[in-house]
Amino acid sequence: MMKSRYITFAGKFEPVKHKCRAPLPSGALCERQDRVKCPFHGLIIPRDELGNPTIVEDRARLEKEKRKKQEEEPDWRDPELMREIEAATGVDLGSSKCYGKGKKGKGKGKKKKYPNLTDLKQNSNTARSRLEKKVFSKGSVKRVTEAMNRIDKRKHEKFSNQFNYALN
């Protein structure tokens, strides 16, 4: 049994007046109105209309993080280098899967927008779904209903003159 419980807020509610405004890959700015930290872009800092930080320290910190991220990516993941090696060896190293500024190779189909999410519209190939296909197919349902009708008819013929069984 669940009991509802309410807690009174001692204080005054102050609505959030600022937005994250971090630049998104689409070119738009993040519209989230969190108090301290945006779950996607980190601490909320003051930004101008273009999404650039207005405080110099924040600007320097963001540049430093960007450089660090680029340095962490190994040199062999460079798409141009991988394409040259592929051309020389004839082996696919996955240069078409690299995401970067130098991507000029043709990809294999449409890239998923959110690759780690499960597509709910796609029929899953589970044991249950395979059995459901067989059990609930048109022909098998028809056979089962015919068999059940035959059993009911036989029972009715057998006990039709007894009032107790006639109504079932």
Phi and psi in radians as a Rosetta constraint file:
Dihedral C 1 N 2 CA 2 C 2 CIRCULARHARMONIC -1.826 0.35
Dihedral N 2 CA 2 C 2 N 3 CIRCULARHARMONIC 2.251 0.35
Dihedral C 2 N 3 CA 3 C 3 CIRCULARHARMONIC -1.861 0.35
Dihedral N 3 CA 3 C 3 N 4 CIRCULARHARMONIC 2.407 0.35
Dihedral C 3 N 4 CA 4 C 4 CIRCULARHARMONIC -1.465 0.35
Dihedral N 4 CA 4 C 4 N 5 CIRCULARHARMONIC 2.577 0.35
Dihedral C 4 N 5 CA 5 C 5 CIRCULARHARMONIC -2.415 0.35
Dihedral N 5 CA 5 C 5 N 6 CIRCULARHARMONIC 2.412 0.35
Dihedral C 5 N 6 CA 6 C 6 CIRCULARHARMONIC -2.178 0.35
Dihedral N 6 CA 6 C 6 N 7 CIRCULARHARMONIC 2.578 0.35
Dihedral C 6 N 7 CA 7 C 7 CIRCULARHARMONIC -2.105 0.35
Dihedral N 7 CA 7 C 7 N 8 CIRCULARHARMONIC 2.275 0.35
Dihedral C 7 N 8 CA 8 C 8 CIRCULARHARMONIC -1.439 0.35
Dihedral N 8 CA 8 C 8 N 9 CIRCULARHARMONIC 2.430 0.35
Dihedral C 8 N 9 CA 9 C 9 CIRCULARHARMONIC -1.600 0.35
Dihedral N 9 CA 9 C 9 N 10 CIRCULARHARMONIC 1.954 0.35
Dihedral C 9 N 10 CA 10 C 10 CIRCULARHARMONIC -1.490 0.35
Dihedral N 10 CA 10 C 10 N 11 CIRCULARHARMONIC 1.826 0.35
Dihedral C 10 N 11 CA 11 C 11 CIRCULARHARMONIC 2.578 0.35
Dihedral N 11 CA 11 C 11 N 12 CIRCULARHARMONIC -2.974 0.35
Dihedral C 11 N 12 CA 12 C 12 CIRCULARHARMONIC -2.076 0.35
Dihedral N 12 CA 12 C 12 N 13 CIRCULARHARMONIC 2.276 0.35
Dihedral C 12 N 13 CA 13 C 13 CIRCULARHARMONIC -1.313 0.35
Dihedral N 13 CA 13 C 13 N 14 CIRCULARHARMONIC 2.221 0.35
Dihedral C 13 N 14 CA 14 C 14 CIRCULARHARMONIC -2.035 0.35
Dihedral N 14 CA 14 C 14 N 15 CIRCULARHARMONIC 2.062 0.35
Dihedral C 14 N 15 CA 15 C 15 CIRCULARHARMONIC -1.195 0.35
Dihedral N 15 CA 15 C 15 N 16 CIRCULARHARMONIC 2.657 0.35
Dihedral C 15 N 16 CA 16 C 16 CIRCULARHARMONIC -1.344 0.35
Dihedral N 16 CA 16 C 16 N 17 CIRCULARHARMONIC 2.285 0.35
Dihedral C 16 N 17 CA 17 C 17 CIRCULARHARMONIC -1.828 0.35
Dihedral N 17 CA 17 C 17 N 18 CIRCULARHARMONIC -0.172 0.35
Dihedral C 17 N 18 CA 18 C 18 CIRCULARHARMONIC -1.962 0.35
Dihedral N 18 CA 18 C 18 N 19 CIRCULARHARMONIC 2.847 0.35
Dihedral C 18 N 19 CA 19 C 19 CIRCULARHARMONIC -2.128 0.35
Dihedral N 19 CA 19 C 19 N 20 CIRCULARHARMONIC 2.858 0.35
Dihedral C 19 N 20 CA 20 C 20 CIRCULARHARMONIC -1.133 0.35
Dihedral N 20 CA 20 C 20 N 21 CIRCULARHARMONIC -0.871 0.35
Dihedral C 20 N 21 CA 21 C 21 CIRCULARHARMONIC 1.014 0.35
Dihedral N 21 CA 21 C 21 N 22 CIRCULARHARMONIC 0.426 0.35
Dihedral C 21 N 22 CA 22 C 22 CIRCULARHARMONIC -1.315 0.35
Dihedral N 22 CA 22 C 22 N 23 CIRCULARHARMONIC 2.468 0.35
Dihedral C 22 N 23 CA 23 C 23 CIRCULARHARMONIC -1.188 0.35
Dihedral N 23 CA 23 C 23 N 24 CIRCULARHARMONIC 2.334 0.35
Dihedral C 23 N 24 CA 24 C 24 CIRCULARHARMONIC -1.677 0.35
Dihedral N 24 CA 24 C 24 N 25 CIRCULARHARMONIC 2.815 0.35
Dihedral C 24 N 25 CA 25 C 25 CIRCULARHARMONIC -1.023 0.35
Dihedral N 25 CA 25 C 25 N 26 CIRCULARHARMONIC -0.468 0.35
Dihedral C 25 N 26 CA 26 C 26 CIRCULARHARMONIC -1.316 0.35
Dihedral N 26 CA 26 C 26 N 27 CIRCULARHARMONIC -0.213 0.35
Dihedral C 26 N 27 CA 27 C 27 CIRCULARHARMONIC 1.799 0.35
Dihedral N 27 CA 27 C 27 N 28 CIRCULARHARMONIC -0.283 0.35
Dihedral C 27 N 28 CA 28 C 28 CIRCULARHARMONIC -1.385 0.35
Dihedral N 28 CA 28 C 28 N 29 CIRCULARHARMONIC 3.043 0.35
Dihedral C 28 N 29 CA 29 C 29 CIRCULARHARMONIC -1.882 0.35
Dihedral N 29 CA 29 C 29 N 30 CIRCULARHARMONIC 2.583 0.35
Dihedral C 29 N 30 CA 30 C 30 CIRCULARHARMONIC -1.159 0.35
Dihedral N 30 CA 30 C 30 N 31 CIRCULARHARMONIC 2.248 0.35
Dihedral C 30 N 31 CA 31 C 31 CIRCULARHARMONIC -1.731 0.35
Dihedral N 31 CA 31 C 31 N 32 CIRCULARHARMONIC 0.111 0.35
Dihedral C 31 N 32 CA 32 C 32 CIRCULARHARMONIC -1.132 0.35
Dihedral N 32 CA 32 C 32 N 33 CIRCULARHARMONIC 2.447 0.35
Dihedral C 32 N 33 CA 33 C 33 CIRCULARHARMONIC -2.011 0.35
Dihedral N 33 CA 33 C 33 N 34 CIRCULARHARMONIC 1.138 0.35
Dihedral C 33 N 34 CA 34 C 34 CIRCULARHARMONIC -1.515 0.35
Dihedral N 34 CA 34 C 34 N 35 CIRCULARHARMONIC 2.770 0.35
Dihedral C 34 N 35 CA 35 C 35 CIRCULARHARMONIC -1.294 0.35
Dihedral N 35 CA 35 C 35 N 36 CIRCULARHARMONIC -0.898 0.35
Dihedral C 35 N 36 CA 36 C 36 CIRCULARHARMONIC -2.040 0.35
Dihedral N 36 CA 36 C 36 N 37 CIRCULARHARMONIC -0.832 0.35
Dihedral C 36 N 37 CA 37 C 37 CIRCULARHARMONIC -2.337 0.35
Dihedral N 37 CA 37 C 37 N 38 CIRCULARHARMONIC 2.265 0.35
Dihedral C 37 N 38 CA 38 C 38 CIRCULARHARMONIC -1.418 0.35
Dihedral N 38 CA 38 C 38 N 39 CIRCULARHARMONIC 2.302 0.35
Dihedral C 38 N 39 CA 39 C 39 CIRCULARHARMONIC -1.144 0.35
Dihedral N 39 CA 39 C 39 N 40 CIRCULARHARMONIC -0.298 0.35
Dihedral C 39 N 40 CA 40 C 40 CIRCULARHARMONIC -1.744 0.35
Dihedral N 40 CA 40 C 40 N 41 CIRCULARHARMONIC -0.609 0.35
Dihedral C 40 N 41 CA 41 C 41 CIRCULARHARMONIC -2.061 0.35
Dihedral N 41 CA 41 C 41 N 42 CIRCULARHARMONIC 0.071 0.35
Dihedral C 41 N 42 CA 42 C 42 CIRCULARHARMONIC 1.523 0.35
Dihedral N 42 CA 42 C 42 N 43 CIRCULARHARMONIC -2.689 0.35
Dihedral C 42 N 43 CA 43 C 43 CIRCULARHARMONIC -1.013 0.35
Dihedral N 43 CA 43 C 43 N 44 CIRCULARHARMONIC 2.439 0.35
Dihedral C 43 N 44 CA 44 C 44 CIRCULARHARMONIC -1.444 0.35
Dihedral N 44 CA 44 C 44 N 45 CIRCULARHARMONIC 2.141 0.35
Dihedral C 44 N 45 CA 45 C 45 CIRCULARHARMONIC -2.115 0.35
Dihedral N 45 CA 45 C 45 N 46 CIRCULARHARMONIC 2.688 0.35
Dihedral C 45 N 46 CA 46 C 46 CIRCULARHARMONIC -1.164 0.35
Dihedral N 46 CA 46 C 46 N 47 CIRCULARHARMONIC 2.344 0.35
Dihedral C 46 N 47 CA 47 C 47 CIRCULARHARMONIC -2.311 0.35
Dihedral N 47 CA 47 C 47 N 48 CIRCULARHARMONIC 2.752 0.35
Dihedral C 47 N 48 CA 48 C 48 CIRCULARHARMONIC -1.503 0.35
Dihedral N 48 CA 48 C 48 N 49 CIRCULARHARMONIC -2.980 0.35
Dihedral C 48 N 49 CA 49 C 49 CIRCULARHARMONIC -1.156 0.35
Dihedral N 49 CA 49 C 49 N 50 CIRCULARHARMONIC -0.388 0.35
Dihedral C 49 N 50 CA 50 C 50 CIRCULARHARMONIC -1.615 0.35
Dihedral N 50 CA 50 C 50 N 51 CIRCULARHARMONIC -0.084 0.35
Dihedral C 50 N 51 CA 51 C 51 CIRCULARHARMONIC 1.623 0.35
Dihedral N 51 CA 51 C 51 N 52 CIRCULARHARMONIC 0.107 0.35
Dihedral C 51 N 52 CA 52 C 52 CIRCULARHARMONIC -1.488 0.35
Dihedral N 52 CA 52 C 52 N 53 CIRCULARHARMONIC 2.442 0.35
Dihedral C 52 N 53 CA 53 C 53 CIRCULARHARMONIC -1.080 0.35
Dihedral N 53 CA 53 C 53 N 54 CIRCULARHARMONIC 2.436 0.35
Dihedral C 53 N 54 CA 54 C 54 CIRCULARHARMONIC -1.506 0.35
Dihedral N 54 CA 54 C 54 N 55 CIRCULARHARMONIC -0.493 0.35
Dihedral C 54 N 55 CA 55 C 55 CIRCULARHARMONIC -1.502 0.35
Dihedral N 55 CA 55 C 55 N 56 CIRCULARHARMONIC 2.356 0.35
Dihedral C 55 N 56 CA 56 C 56 CIRCULARHARMONIC -1.097 0.35
Dihedral N 56 CA 56 C 56 N 57 CIRCULARHARMONIC -0.706 0.35
Dihedral C 56 N 57 CA 57 C 57 CIRCULARHARMONIC -1.093 0.35
Dihedral N 57 CA 57 C 57 N 58 CIRCULARHARMONIC -0.707 0.35
Dihedral C 57 N 58 CA 58 C 58 CIRCULARHARMONIC -1.145 0.35
Dihedral N 58 CA 58 C 58 N 59 CIRCULARHARMONIC -0.703 0.35
Dihedral C 58 N 59 CA 59 C 59 CIRCULARHARMONIC -1.066 0.35
Dihedral N 59 CA 59 C 59 N 60 CIRCULARHARMONIC -0.783 0.35
Dihedral C 59 N 60 CA 60 C 60 CIRCULARHARMONIC -1.135 0.35
Dihedral N 60 CA 60 C 60 N 61 CIRCULARHARMONIC -0.721 0.35
Dihedral C 60 N 61 CA 61 C 61 CIRCULARHARMONIC -1.113 0.35
Dihedral N 61 CA 61 C 61 N 62 CIRCULARHARMONIC -0.739 0.35
Dihedral C 61 N 62 CA 62 C 62 CIRCULARHARMONIC -1.125 0.35
Dihedral N 62 CA 62 C 62 N 63 CIRCULARHARMONIC -0.710 0.35
Dihedral C 62 N 63 CA 63 C 63 CIRCULARHARMONIC -1.093 0.35
Dihedral N 63 CA 63 C 63 N 64 CIRCULARHARMONIC -0.725 0.35
Dihedral C 63 N 64 CA 64 C 64 CIRCULARHARMONIC -1.102 0.35
Dihedral N 64 CA 64 C 64 N 65 CIRCULARHARMONIC -0.749 0.35
Dihedral C 64 N 65 CA 65 C 65 CIRCULARHARMONIC -1.120 0.35
Dihedral N 65 CA 65 C 65 N 66 CIRCULARHARMONIC -0.680 0.35
Dihedral C 65 N 66 CA 66 C 66 CIRCULARHARMONIC -1.122 0.35
Dihedral N 66 CA 66 C 66 N 67 CIRCULARHARMONIC -0.788 0.35
Dihedral C 66 N 67 CA 67 C 67 CIRCULARHARMONIC -1.106 0.35
Dihedral N 67 CA 67 C 67 N 68 CIRCULARHARMONIC -0.725 0.35
Dihedral C 67 N 68 CA 68 C 68 CIRCULARHARMONIC -1.073 0.35
Dihedral N 68 CA 68 C 68 N 69 CIRCULARHARMONIC -0.710 0.35
Dihedral C 68 N 69 CA 69 C 69 CIRCULARHARMONIC -1.130 0.35
Dihedral N 69 CA 69 C 69 N 70 CIRCULARHARMONIC -0.695 0.35
Dihedral C 69 N 70 CA 70 C 70 CIRCULARHARMONIC -1.195 0.35
Dihedral N 70 CA 70 C 70 N 71 CIRCULARHARMONIC -0.634 0.35
Dihedral C 70 N 71 CA 71 C 71 CIRCULARHARMONIC -1.223 0.35
Dihedral N 71 CA 71 C 71 N 72 CIRCULARHARMONIC -0.544 0.35
Dihedral C 71 N 72 CA 72 C 72 CIRCULARHARMONIC -1.168 0.35
Dihedral N 72 CA 72 C 72 N 73 CIRCULARHARMONIC -0.515 0.35
Dihedral C 72 N 73 CA 73 C 73 CIRCULARHARMONIC -1.247 0.35
Dihedral N 73 CA 73 C 73 N 74 CIRCULARHARMONIC 2.162 0.35
Dihedral C 73 N 74 CA 74 C 74 CIRCULARHARMONIC -1.145 0.35
Dihedral N 74 CA 74 C 74 N 75 CIRCULARHARMONIC 2.713 0.35
Dihedral C 74 N 75 CA 75 C 75 CIRCULARHARMONIC -1.122 0.35
Dihedral N 75 CA 75 C 75 N 76 CIRCULARHARMONIC -0.561 0.35
Dihedral C 75 N 76 CA 76 C 76 CIRCULARHARMONIC -1.245 0.35
Dihedral N 76 CA 76 C 76 N 77 CIRCULARHARMONIC -0.201 0.35
Dihedral C 76 N 77 CA 77 C 77 CIRCULARHARMONIC -1.476 0.35
Dihedral N 77 CA 77 C 77 N 78 CIRCULARHARMONIC 0.015 0.35
Dihedral C 77 N 78 CA 78 C 78 CIRCULARHARMONIC -1.105 0.35
Dihedral N 78 CA 78 C 78 N 79 CIRCULARHARMONIC 2.138 0.35
Dihedral C 78 N 79 CA 79 C 79 CIRCULARHARMONIC -1.066 0.35
Dihedral N 79 CA 79 C 79 N 80 CIRCULARHARMONIC -0.656 0.35
Dihedral C 79 N 80 CA 80 C 80 CIRCULARHARMONIC -1.162 0.35
Dihedral N 80 CA 80 C 80 N 81 CIRCULARHARMONIC -0.742 0.35
Dihedral C 80 N 81 CA 81 C 81 CIRCULARHARMONIC -1.079 0.35
Dihedral N 81 CA 81 C 81 N 82 CIRCULARHARMONIC -0.747 0.35
Dihedral C 81 N 82 CA 82 C 82 CIRCULARHARMONIC -1.122 0.35
Dihedral N 82 CA 82 C 82 N 83 CIRCULARHARMONIC -0.681 0.35
Dihedral C 82 N 83 CA 83 C 83 CIRCULARHARMONIC -1.126 0.35
Dihedral N 83 CA 83 C 83 N 84 CIRCULARHARMONIC -0.692 0.35
Dihedral C 83 N 84 CA 84 C 84 CIRCULARHARMONIC -1.108 0.35
Dihedral N 84 CA 84 C 84 N 85 CIRCULARHARMONIC -0.752 0.35
Dihedral C 84 N 85 CA 85 C 85 CIRCULARHARMONIC -1.136 0.35
Dihedral N 85 CA 85 C 85 N 86 CIRCULARHARMONIC -0.715 0.35
Dihedral C 85 N 86 CA 86 C 86 CIRCULARHARMONIC -1.082 0.35
Dihedral N 86 CA 86 C 86 N 87 CIRCULARHARMONIC -0.716 0.35
Dihedral C 86 N 87 CA 87 C 87 CIRCULARHARMONIC -1.136 0.35
Dihedral N 87 CA 87 C 87 N 88 CIRCULARHARMONIC -0.666 0.35
Dihedral C 87 N 88 CA 88 C 88 CIRCULARHARMONIC -1.287 0.35
Dihedral N 88 CA 88 C 88 N 89 CIRCULARHARMONIC -0.719 0.35
Dihedral C 88 N 89 CA 89 C 89 CIRCULARHARMONIC -1.637 0.35
Dihedral N 89 CA 89 C 89 N 90 CIRCULARHARMONIC -0.493 0.35
Dihedral C 89 N 90 CA 90 C 90 CIRCULARHARMONIC 1.440 0.35
Dihedral N 90 CA 90 C 90 N 91 CIRCULARHARMONIC 0.255 0.35
Dihedral C 90 N 91 CA 91 C 91 CIRCULARHARMONIC -1.905 0.35
Dihedral N 91 CA 91 C 91 N 92 CIRCULARHARMONIC 2.394 0.35
Dihedral C 91 N 92 CA 92 C 92 CIRCULARHARMONIC -1.380 0.35
Dihedral N 92 CA 92 C 92 N 93 CIRCULARHARMONIC 2.010 0.35
Dihedral C 92 N 93 CA 93 C 93 CIRCULARHARMONIC -1.735 0.35
Dihedral N 93 CA 93 C 93 N 94 CIRCULARHARMONIC -0.029 0.35
Dihedral C 93 N 94 CA 94 C 94 CIRCULARHARMONIC 1.564 0.35
Dihedral N 94 CA 94 C 94 N 95 CIRCULARHARMONIC 0.529 0.35
Dihedral C 94 N 95 CA 95 C 95 CIRCULARHARMONIC -1.175 0.35
Dihedral N 95 CA 95 C 95 N 96 CIRCULARHARMONIC -0.442 0.35
Dihedral C 95 N 96 CA 96 C 96 CIRCULARHARMONIC -1.260 0.35
Dihedral N 96 CA 96 C 96 N 97 CIRCULARHARMONIC -0.303 0.35
Dihedral C 96 N 97 CA 97 C 97 CIRCULARHARMONIC -1.586 0.35
Dihedral N 97 CA 97 C 97 N 98 CIRCULARHARMONIC -0.132 0.35
Dihedral C 97 N 98 CA 98 C 98 CIRCULARHARMONIC -1.273 0.35
Dihedral N 98 CA 98 C 98 N 99 CIRCULARHARMONIC 2.396 0.35
Dihedral C 98 N 99 CA 99 C 99 CIRCULARHARMONIC -1.913 0.35
Dihedral N 99 CA 99 C 99 N 100 CIRCULARHARMONIC 2.033 0.35
Dihedral C 99 N 100 CA 100 C 100 CIRCULARHARMONIC -3.006 0.35
Dihedral N 100 CA 100 C 100 N 101 CIRCULARHARMONIC -3.054 0.35
Dihedral C 100 N 101 CA 101 C 101 CIRCULARHARMONIC -1.207 0.35
Dihedral N 101 CA 101 C 101 N 102 CIRCULARHARMONIC -0.557 0.35
Dihedral C 101 N 102 CA 102 C 102 CIRCULARHARMONIC -1.543 0.35
Dihedral N 102 CA 102 C 102 N 103 CIRCULARHARMONIC 0.280 0.35
Dihedral C 102 N 103 CA 103 C 103 CIRCULARHARMONIC -1.320 0.35
Dihedral N 103 CA 103 C 103 N 104 CIRCULARHARMONIC 1.933 0.35
Dihedral C 103 N 104 CA 104 C 104 CIRCULARHARMONIC -2.157 0.35
Dihedral N 104 CA 104 C 104 N 105 CIRCULARHARMONIC -0.207 0.35
Dihedral C 104 N 105 CA 105 C 105 CIRCULARHARMONIC -1.245 0.35
Dihedral N 105 CA 105 C 105 N 106 CIRCULARHARMONIC 2.751 0.35
Dihedral C 105 N 106 CA 106 C 106 CIRCULARHARMONIC -1.463 0.35
Dihedral N 106 CA 106 C 106 N 107 CIRCULARHARMONIC 2.302 0.35
Dihedral C 106 N 107 CA 107 C 107 CIRCULARHARMONIC -1.416 0.35
Dihedral N 107 CA 107 C 107 N 108 CIRCULARHARMONIC 2.971 0.35
Dihedral C 107 N 108 CA 108 C 108 CIRCULARHARMONIC -1.724 0.35
Dihedral N 108 CA 108 C 108 N 109 CIRCULARHARMONIC 1.497 0.35
Dihedral C 108 N 109 CA 109 C 109 CIRCULARHARMONIC 1.448 0.35
Dihedral N 109 CA 109 C 109 N 110 CIRCULARHARMONIC -2.978 0.35
Dihedral C 109 N 110 CA 110 C 110 CIRCULARHARMONIC -1.386 0.35
Dihedral N 110 CA 110 C 110 N 111 CIRCULARHARMONIC 2.317 0.35
Dihedral C 110 N 111 CA 111 C 111 CIRCULARHARMONIC -1.361 0.35
Dihedral N 111 CA 111 C 111 N 112 CIRCULARHARMONIC 2.373 0.35
Dihedral C 111 N 112 CA 112 C 112 CIRCULARHARMONIC -1.199 0.35
Dihedral N 112 CA 112 C 112 N 113 CIRCULARHARMONIC 2.465 0.35
Dihedral C 112 N 113 CA 113 C 113 CIRCULARHARMONIC -1.233 0.35
Dihedral N 113 CA 113 C 113 N 114 CIRCULARHARMONIC -0.743 0.35
Dihedral C 113 N 114 CA 114 C 114 CIRCULARHARMONIC -2.204 0.35
Dihedral N 114 CA 114 C 114 N 115 CIRCULARHARMONIC 1.570 0.35
Dihedral C 114 N 115 CA 115 C 115 CIRCULARHARMONIC -1.191 0.35
Dihedral N 115 CA 115 C 115 N 116 CIRCULARHARMONIC -0.400 0.35
Dihedral C 115 N 116 CA 116 C 116 CIRCULARHARMONIC -1.571 0.35
Dihedral N 116 CA 116 C 116 N 117 CIRCULARHARMONIC -0.021 0.35
Dihedral C 116 N 117 CA 117 C 117 CIRCULARHARMONIC -1.604 0.35
Dihedral N 117 CA 117 C 117 N 118 CIRCULARHARMONIC 2.631 0.35
Dihedral C 117 N 118 CA 118 C 118 CIRCULARHARMONIC -1.543 0.35
Dihedral N 118 CA 118 C 118 N 119 CIRCULARHARMONIC 2.343 0.35
Dihedral C 118 N 119 CA 119 C 119 CIRCULARHARMONIC -1.408 0.35
Dihedral N 119 CA 119 C 119 N 120 CIRCULARHARMONIC 1.961 0.35
Dihedral C 119 N 120 CA 120 C 120 CIRCULARHARMONIC -1.271 0.35
Dihedral N 120 CA 120 C 120 N 121 CIRCULARHARMONIC -0.438 0.35
Dihedral C 120 N 121 CA 121 C 121 CIRCULARHARMONIC -1.365 0.35
Dihedral N 121 CA 121 C 121 N 122 CIRCULARHARMONIC -0.341 0.35
Dihedral C 121 N 122 CA 122 C 122 CIRCULARHARMONIC -1.342 0.35
Dihedral N 122 CA 122 C 122 N 123 CIRCULARHARMONIC 2.310 0.35
Dihedral C 122 N 123 CA 123 C 123 CIRCULARHARMONIC -1.256 0.35
Dihedral N 123 CA 123 C 123 N 124 CIRCULARHARMONIC 2.184 0.35
Dihedral C 123 N 124 CA 124 C 124 CIRCULARHARMONIC -1.369 0.35
Dihedral N 124 CA 124 C 124 N 125 CIRCULARHARMONIC 2.521 0.35
Dihedral C 124 N 125 CA 125 C 125 CIRCULARHARMONIC -1.702 0.35
Dihedral N 125 CA 125 C 125 N 126 CIRCULARHARMONIC 1.243 0.35
Dihedral C 125 N 126 CA 126 C 126 CIRCULARHARMONIC -1.825 0.35
Dihedral N 126 CA 126 C 126 N 127 CIRCULARHARMONIC 2.943 0.35
Dihedral C 126 N 127 CA 127 C 127 CIRCULARHARMONIC -1.067 0.35
Dihedral N 127 CA 127 C 127 N 128 CIRCULARHARMONIC -0.674 0.35
Dihedral C 127 N 128 CA 128 C 128 CIRCULARHARMONIC -1.102 0.35
Dihedral N 128 CA 128 C 128 N 129 CIRCULARHARMONIC -0.795 0.35
Dihedral C 128 N 129 CA 129 C 129 CIRCULARHARMONIC -1.159 0.35
Dihedral N 129 CA 129 C 129 N 130 CIRCULARHARMONIC -0.642 0.35
Dihedral C 129 N 130 CA 130 C 130 CIRCULARHARMONIC -1.152 0.35
Dihedral N 130 CA 130 C 130 N 131 CIRCULARHARMONIC -0.708 0.35
Dihedral C 130 N 131 CA 131 C 131 CIRCULARHARMONIC -1.167 0.35
Dihedral N 131 CA 131 C 131 N 132 CIRCULARHARMONIC -0.703 0.35
Dihedral C 131 N 132 CA 132 C 132 CIRCULARHARMONIC -1.033 0.35
Dihedral N 132 CA 132 C 132 N 133 CIRCULARHARMONIC -0.656 0.35
Dihedral C 132 N 133 CA 133 C 133 CIRCULARHARMONIC -1.055 0.35
Dihedral N 133 CA 133 C 133 N 134 CIRCULARHARMONIC -0.734 0.35
Dihedral C 133 N 134 CA 134 C 134 CIRCULARHARMONIC -1.319 0.35
Dihedral N 134 CA 134 C 134 N 135 CIRCULARHARMONIC -0.782 0.35
Dihedral C 134 N 135 CA 135 C 135 CIRCULARHARMONIC -1.230 0.35
Dihedral N 135 CA 135 C 135 N 136 CIRCULARHARMONIC -0.721 0.35
Dihedral C 135 N 136 CA 136 C 136 CIRCULARHARMONIC -1.715 0.35
Dihedral N 136 CA 136 C 136 N 137 CIRCULARHARMONIC 0.324 0.35
Dihedral C 136 N 137 CA 137 C 137 CIRCULARHARMONIC -1.217 0.35
Dihedral N 137 CA 137 C 137 N 138 CIRCULARHARMONIC 2.758 0.35
Dihedral C 137 N 138 CA 138 C 138 CIRCULARHARMONIC -1.000 0.35
Dihedral N 138 CA 138 C 138 N 139 CIRCULARHARMONIC -0.794 0.35
Dihedral C 138 N 139 CA 139 C 139 CIRCULARHARMONIC -1.149 0.35
Dihedral N 139 CA 139 C 139 N 140 CIRCULARHARMONIC -0.759 0.35
Dihedral C 139 N 140 CA 140 C 140 CIRCULARHARMONIC -1.210 0.35
Dihedral N 140 CA 140 C 140 N 141 CIRCULARHARMONIC -0.656 0.35
Dihedral C 140 N 141 CA 141 C 141 CIRCULARHARMONIC -1.117 0.35
Dihedral N 141 CA 141 C 141 N 142 CIRCULARHARMONIC -0.696 0.35
Dihedral C 141 N 142 CA 142 C 142 CIRCULARHARMONIC -1.110 0.35
Dihedral N 142 CA 142 C 142 N 143 CIRCULARHARMONIC -0.771 0.35
Dihedral C 142 N 143 CA 143 C 143 CIRCULARHARMONIC -1.087 0.35
Dihedral N 143 CA 143 C 143 N 144 CIRCULARHARMONIC -0.744 0.35
Dihedral C 143 N 144 CA 144 C 144 CIRCULARHARMONIC -1.146 0.35
Dihedral N 144 CA 144 C 144 N 145 CIRCULARHARMONIC -0.759 0.35
Dihedral C 144 N 145 CA 145 C 145 CIRCULARHARMONIC -1.130 0.35
Dihedral N 145 CA 145 C 145 N 146 CIRCULARHARMONIC -0.684 0.35
Dihedral C 145 N 146 CA 146 C 146 CIRCULARHARMONIC -1.100 0.35
Dihedral N 146 CA 146 C 146 N 147 CIRCULARHARMONIC -0.753 0.35
Dihedral C 146 N 147 CA 147 C 147 CIRCULARHARMONIC -1.109 0.35
Dihedral N 147 CA 147 C 147 N 148 CIRCULARHARMONIC -0.738 0.35
Dihedral C 147 N 148 CA 148 C 148 CIRCULARHARMONIC -1.169 0.35
Dihedral N 148 CA 148 C 148 N 149 CIRCULARHARMONIC -0.662 0.35
Dihedral C 148 N 149 CA 149 C 149 CIRCULARHARMONIC -1.119 0.35
Dihedral N 149 CA 149 C 149 N 150 CIRCULARHARMONIC -0.693 0.35
Dihedral C 149 N 150 CA 150 C 150 CIRCULARHARMONIC -1.090 0.35
Dihedral N 150 CA 150 C 150 N 151 CIRCULARHARMONIC -0.741 0.35
Dihedral C 150 N 151 CA 151 C 151 CIRCULARHARMONIC -1.126 0.35
Dihedral N 151 CA 151 C 151 N 152 CIRCULARHARMONIC -0.773 0.35
Dihedral C 151 N 152 CA 152 C 152 CIRCULARHARMONIC -1.085 0.35
Dihedral N 152 CA 152 C 152 N 153 CIRCULARHARMONIC -0.715 0.35
Dihedral C 152 N 153 CA 153 C 153 CIRCULARHARMONIC -1.132 0.35
Dihedral N 153 CA 153 C 153 N 154 CIRCULARHARMONIC -0.742 0.35
Dihedral C 153 N 154 CA 154 C 154 CIRCULARHARMONIC -1.104 0.35
Dihedral N 154 CA 154 C 154 N 155 CIRCULARHARMONIC -0.726 0.35
Dihedral C 154 N 155 CA 155 C 155 CIRCULARHARMONIC -1.129 0.35
Dihedral N 155 CA 155 C 155 N 156 CIRCULARHARMONIC -0.714 0.35
Dihedral C 155 N 156 CA 156 C 156 CIRCULARHARMONIC -1.131 0.35
Dihedral N 156 CA 156 C 156 N 157 CIRCULARHARMONIC -0.710 0.35
Dihedral C 156 N 157 CA 157 C 157 CIRCULARHARMONIC -1.130 0.35
Dihedral N 157 CA 157 C 157 N 158 CIRCULARHARMONIC -0.651 0.35
Dihedral C 157 N 158 CA 158 C 158 CIRCULARHARMONIC -1.218 0.35
Dihedral N 158 CA 158 C 158 N 159 CIRCULARHARMONIC -0.766 0.35
Dihedral C 158 N 159 CA 159 C 159 CIRCULARHARMONIC -2.017 0.35
Dihedral N 159 CA 159 C 159 N 160 CIRCULARHARMONIC 0.457 0.35
Dihedral C 159 N 160 CA 160 C 160 CIRCULARHARMONIC -1.151 0.35
Dihedral N 160 CA 160 C 160 N 161 CIRCULARHARMONIC -0.503 0.35
Dihedral C 160 N 161 CA 161 C 161 CIRCULARHARMONIC -1.501 0.35
Dihedral N 161 CA 161 C 161 N 162 CIRCULARHARMONIC -0.091 0.35
Dihedral C 161 N 162 CA 162 C 162 CIRCULARHARMONIC -1.754 0.35
Dihedral N 162 CA 162 C 162 N 163 CIRCULARHARMONIC 2.149 0.35
Dihedral C 162 N 163 CA 163 C 163 CIRCULARHARMONIC -1.075 0.35
Dihedral N 163 CA 163 C 163 N 164 CIRCULARHARMONIC -0.586 0.35
Dihedral C 163 N 164 CA 164 C 164 CIRCULARHARMONIC -1.113 0.35
Dihedral N 164 CA 164 C 164 N 165 CIRCULARHARMONIC -0.645 0.35
Dihedral C 164 N 165 CA 165 C 165 CIRCULARHARMONIC -1.696 0.35
Dihedral N 165 CA 165 C 165 N 166 CIRCULARHARMONIC -0.239 0.35
Dihedral C 165 N 166 CA 166 C 166 CIRCULARHARMONIC -1.177 0.35
Dihedral N 166 CA 166 C 166 N 167 CIRCULARHARMONIC -0.536 0.35
Dihedral C 166 N 167 CA 167 C 167 CIRCULARHARMONIC -1.460 0.35
Dihedral N 167 CA 167 C 167 N 168 CIRCULARHARMONIC -0.241 0.35
